[in-house]
């Protein structure tokens, strides 16, 4: 008798929002024993899992199906153990001030690097089959089989994402193209175009999988990020910025297998660089047209695609820019600055009561003109913002598709002068996207492409109560 894992995820790196199917089988036990059940002891951890010492998060049971096998889908289980990073990890910096347990800042504002807190977890499962020798006797464990260790990231699959399958029936989506490598270079955790526009005051991050390929660790480990700046004529500045992936910069000097090191964030938009960069705070910034971002290994070889950020020219129409940040497919953040016309509307909803005229709790009755009639007990105000893009290209349609599907959307404020010991609660405002329909536009159908979105601030302004 032997318990075997007949089916498991095809790849060890998986997004938590896909089906996480395991099938186990012990045909001999099913045919020879009574009350047979398959059990799965699930372990999820931030460190490498030793099933003999690790504490499980739960045990799940199932009866044999008609083929004698036990099938488990752990998607709903693992989804609750990963979540997006909203705050930067301890050790990252904001305007050169190091994050601690008591001094926190939003992830979007980081100077250089940040580890992940919630995006990645490990999964490992111990399967057992139990049965009894008679119909009335107690069941006991017959055999045990352990799974491999899997890495889970806070993402999901779209219906258009093609999954692979091997001869054993194992299936999954190949995410290895997202990992860093020399040829071809790795991708960032975004489906957005590799060329984006941003205002000089805009914050934002790029995220990437930092797990080195065990076969080529020296060439697939992120050693630094290189920023190359270009002036309005397209000529590169002689001065570049090189930011090493070290503990002092919020990264990891020595990489280890803890989940916090598997996915890193870099603050690479103009305002992030203004927090510390001499290029972005000096005279050269006045003539800056665009710059590129590229991850490199210790041999100064590129191991990521080149990401380009064009600096928007100041608008002369006086439109207030609105920058949105939203959670994308891979559990990281995408951004877009709406630079055209935007309108803000405030709607109020309150409760009323009938106030008694005059004074009824005194020695004499005194009428007062301000008393009486219908009064507002409390007024709650909700703000809505309708915003328009500039004319965009077709490649940005997927960016906006993920915006309308995202469960987390925020309005992100730009670079500003902070007071002493700031709480930094004024940079990120949660909003709800009220635009419910999105039609992809094409040049063939629509000629010039422009989109309009509306958001509603999630927090209600509570006024005085009377």
N, C-alpha and C positions, 0 to 999 in steps of 0.2 A: 504494500500500500504506500502511495506517495502522493502528497499534495503538490501540485504544480501550478504555476501562474501561466495560464494559457494566453492571456491577452493583457497588455499594458500599454501606456502611451509610447509612441514610436520614438520620441525624442526626450532627452532628459531635461531640456529647457522648454517650459510650457507657459502659456498665459493662463491665468486662473479662470478666465471666463470661457474656456472651452470644455468640452466633455472630457472628464478624467476617468476613463473606463479601465477597470481591472476585472478580469475573469479568472477564477480559480477552479480547479477540478481535481477530485480524488474519486474516480469512478469505482474503485474497489471498496472504499469505505461506504459509499452511497448504497452499493448493492448488498453489503454484508452487515451493516449496522442499522439500528433503529434511531429515530429522532436526530438525524444528521443535520447539522447546521454549519455553515461557514461563518467565520468571524474575522473581522478586520480591525486590528488595533492601529489606529492612525496617529502618527507622530508628526508634528509640525514645529519647526524650530528656527531660530536665527543662527544656529551653529550646526556643524556637521552632526548628524544624528547617529548615536549608538543605541540601538534598540534595547540593549540590556540595561542601560542606565537612564535613558531618556524617559520623561513622563509623557504618556499619551494624552492627546486632547479628547479622545473618545473611542469607544469600541462599538462597531456596527455589525449587525448579524443579518443573514439572509438564508432562506431555505434553498435547497437545490432546485433548479428549474427542471424542465422535462428532459434536458440533456445531462442532468446530474451535476451541472456547474453552478457556481455562485457568481452572480454579476453585481458589481458595485460601480456607481458613478459618484465620485467625490467632489463634483464641481461646486455644489452648494456649500459643502463643508469648507473647501479651501478658499472660496471667494471671501468668506468672512474673516480670513486671517491676513489678507493683504489690503492695503488702502493707499490712497495718494499721499504724497508728502506735501503738506502745506507750510510747515515750519522747517527751517534749515536745521541740519544736524549740529550737535555740539561740536565745536572745533572749527566751524566755518566762520566767516567774517562778514560784517556789514560796516562799511566805511572804516575798515581796519580794526573794528572792535570785535573781539572773539565771542562767539556764542557760548553761553553757559546754560545751566539748568534754570537760572533766574533771569538771564538776559537773552531773550529770544528775539528772532526776527523772521519775517516771511521768507520762504524759500526764494521767491522771485527777486529778492533784493541782494542776494549774495554777491560778494566781491569776486571770488574766484571759483572755488570748488565747494561742494557739500556732498557728504555721504548720504545714503538713503536710510530712512528710519522704518518705513512701512511698506515699501514697494516690493520687496523680495522676501521669500521664505523658502525653507526646504521642506520636502515631504518624503516620508518613508513609512512603509506599512508592513506590519507583521500579520500574516494570514495564518489562521488555524482552522482545522476541521475537527469537529467533535461529534461523538455519537455514543450510543449505549448498546450493550450486548443483548438486552431484552427490551421489550416495549415499555416496561415499568421501571427499569433501573435508571440510575442517574447517569447523565452523559459525562464523558471525559474526553480530553484532548487526544486525538489520534496522531496528528502530524502537524508540522509547522513549516512555513515557507516565508522568507523575507523578500521584499521588493528591493529594487535599486533605489538610490536617492535621486529625487527629482527637484529641480529648481523651478519655482513659480514666480511669475511677475504679475503685477496688477494690470492685466490687459484683457482684451476680449477678441474674438474672431468675427469678421464680417462674413456674410454668406458668399462673398466673392473670393475669399481667401481659400485657395486650393490646398487640401490636405493630402499627404502622402500615405501610402499603405504598403506594408511588406507582405511576404508570402504567408506569414503566420496570422495575418489579420490585424496586426498592430497598426494604428493610424495616428496621425498628428500633423501639426503645422510646423514646417521647418523654419525656426527663428534664427538659425545660425547666421543668416545674412546680416543680422543686426549686430553681431559681435565684431570686434575690431580685428583687422587683418591688413596685410600689405596689398595683396592682389586677389580680387578687387577690394578696394577699401570698404570698411564697414559703414553702416548707416547709423544715424542718430535715431532715437526713439520718437520719431515723428513721421507723419505722412505729408507734411507741409512741403512746399517747394524749397529747394536748397538756396534760393535767392529770395530774400525778403526785404521789405522796406520798414524803416523805423525812424521815429523822431529822436533827436539828440537827448531828450528827457526820458526815453522809454526804458523800462526794466524788462528783463526776461531771462529765461534759462534754456539751455539745451541739455538733454539727458542722454546717457549712453550706457550700454552694458560694458562693464569693465573687467569681466572675467577673462583672464588670459587663456588662450588655447593651450592645454597641457602639453601638446606635442611641440609647440613653438612659443614657449612662455616669454622668451626675451624679445621677440619681435611683435607680440600681440598685447603686451602690457603698455597701458597709457603712461608715458613718462612726462609729457608736457602738452600744453596747448599753445599754438603759435598764432598770434594776431598780426596780420600784415595790412598796413594802412595805405590808401591810395588817395591822391589829390584829385581835384576836379578835372585834370587832364588825363587821368588814368595812370599816372606815374606813381610807382610805389615809393613811400617814404623810406629814407635810409634807416629810420628808427622803427623797430618792431617791438612787440611785447611778447615775451616768452614766460609762461607761467608754469612752473614745475608742479607735478602732482605729488605734493608732500603734505605731511600732517600740518605744518605751519600754514599752508594755504587752504586748509579744509579738506584735503584729499587723504591719500595714504602713502606715506613714504615706503613702507613695507607692506605689500599686499598679502592678505590672508583670506581664508575661505569664509569668514563670517559674512552673513547676508548683507550687512551694511556696506561692504566693499564691492558687491557684485554690480551695483548700479550707482553711477555718480551723476551729479548735476554740475554744470558750469554756468556761471553768470556771464553771459557774453554779449548782451545788448548794450547800447551806448551808455545808459545810465549806470549799469553795473561797472563798466570800465571807468566812468567818471568818479566812482567811489574811491579809486586808487591810482588810475593810470595817468602818467605824465603826458601822454599823447592826447588823451581826451580832456585833460584839464589845462593844457598849454595852448600856445598860439597856433599850433598846427591844426587844432580842432576846427578852427575857423575856415580852413581850406580843405577839410576832409570831405570826400565824396562817398567813399565806401571802404569797407575792410572785410577781410576774410578770416575765417576761424577753421583751424585744422588740428586734429589730435595727432600726436606723433609718439613713436617709441624712443627708447634710449639711444638708438642709432640715428635720430633725427629724420626718420623715414615716416612719411604720412601713413597712418593706418585708419583714417576716416575720410569720408567725402569732404570736400571743401564747402563750407557754409558761408554765404556772402550776405552782408547786411548793407543795403544802400541807405544813406542818410537822407531823409526827406528834407526838401527845401522848405523854409518857413512859408506858410500860406499867407497871402496878402488879403484874403477874403475875411479873415477874422473868425473862422470857424474854430470852435473848441474841439481839440482832438479827444476821442474817447478810445481808450485801450482796454481790450478784453483779454482775459486769460481763461483758458478752459482745459479740462482734462481730456486727453486724447486717447486713441485706441490702445496705446502701449503703457498707459498709466503715468505718462509724463504730461508736460504742459505745452500748449500751443498758444500763440499770441497774434493779435492783429490790432492795428491802430486805425480807427475810422477817422479820416481827416476832413471829410466833407460835412455838409450841413447836418446838424443834430438838433433835436428839440427835446426839451424836458417839460413834462407835465406832472402836476401834483394833484392827487385826488385825496379827499379827506372823508373819513367816516367816524362819527362820534355818537355818543349817547346823550340824551337830553332828559330834563326833568322840569316839572312845574314848580317855580319858586313862590313861596308865600310872600305877599306884599306886606311891608311894614314890619314892626317889631311886636312879636306876640309873647315874648319871654321877658317882659319888663313891667315896671309899675304902671306905665301908660302906653297906649298905642301911638306910634309915630310913623306915618307913611313916609316911604323913601322912594324917590324917583328911579333909582337904579335897581330896585327890587321888584320881583313879580314877573309873570309871564314865563315863556319857554326859555330855558337856559341850557347851555352846553355843559355837560358834566365833564366830558373829556373829548378831545379831538385827536384822532390818529391820522397821520399823513403818510401817503405812499407815493414815491417818486418813480416815474417811468421815463425812459430815455429811448428815443427813436434815432437811429444813426444810419448814415449812408457811407458806403465805400467810395473811393475814387474809382475810375475805370480800371478794371483788373483783367487779367488773362485767364484762360480756361484752367490752367494748372491750379489756381487757387480755389476752384470749385470743391475739391475734396477737403480742403481746409475748412471751408464753411459747412460742408456736410457733417464733419465731426463736431463742429460748434453746435449745430442744431440737435445733435444726438447726445451731447455731453450732459452728464448728471451734475457737473460742478462748473459754474461759470462765475467769473468775478470781474469787476471793474478795477483796473490797476492804475493807481496814480503814478505820476512821474517823479523825476528827481526834484528834491526840494531841500531846503535848509531845515534841519531838525533842531528842536530845543534840547537843552541838557537833559540827559537820561530819558529819552523819548520812549513812549510805549509802542510806537509804530503801528497803532491801530487805524491810522488814517490812510494807509496805502492800499489795502485790499478790502473791497466792499463786495459781499456776496450779492448776486443778482439771480433772477429767474428769467430765462429766455421765454418771452411770451409769443415770439414768432413761431408758429407751428407748422408752416408750410415752406418748403424750400424747393425751388425748381432750378436745376442746373442749366446754366445758360452757355451758349456756344456762339462763336463768331459767325458761323454760318446762319444761325437762326436769329441772333439778336444784335449782330454787328458790334456795338459797344456794350460791354458787360459791366453792370453795376448792381450791387445788392443792398437791400435795406433790412435791418434787423431792429427789433425792439426788446428791451429788457426792463424788468421791474426790480427795484431794490428790495431785497428780501427782508430787511429790517424796517419796521414801522417806526416813524418818529412819534414818540409819546410826549404829548404836551402836558401842561399842568392839569391837575384835577381840582375841582372846586367843591 
